[in-house]
Amino acid sequence: MRALRGVWLPYTVFIDPQLGRVGLTETEARAQGRNIRVARLPMAMVLRAIDVGETRGFMKAIVEKETDQILGAVILGIEGGEIMSMLQLAMMGHLPYTALRDGMFSHPTLAESLNTLFMVMES
């Protein structure tokens, strides 16, 4: 995925369920020799997705170990492009993933799934 003037270009594919993606993939990050951590969460663990009965898909984010910066994300699921946009904003603002992990989001919303996503991050 290319960056334009330092900003990662996002995209959303309006399929069912929706696909949103921004930044580096896990494969790209590893190919660049980056030291990364990966957060994965099935949509079946997202409270809002359960509430509306739409649990197909997953969330995945790539984080640089040394800086805690989010390098990329893919969301395949209900409103995947909207959730991806929240991650893109965090990337644009150079927020560490911990800001989203520890943030207080309204319940039950898809936004609060970011807490859970980053709580289950691999070591």
Helices and strands as residue ranges (DSSP letters): E 3-4, E 7-8, E 11-13, E 19-23, H 26-31, E 36-42, G 43-45, H 47-52, E 58-64, E 70-76, H 80-92, H 97-101, H 113-119
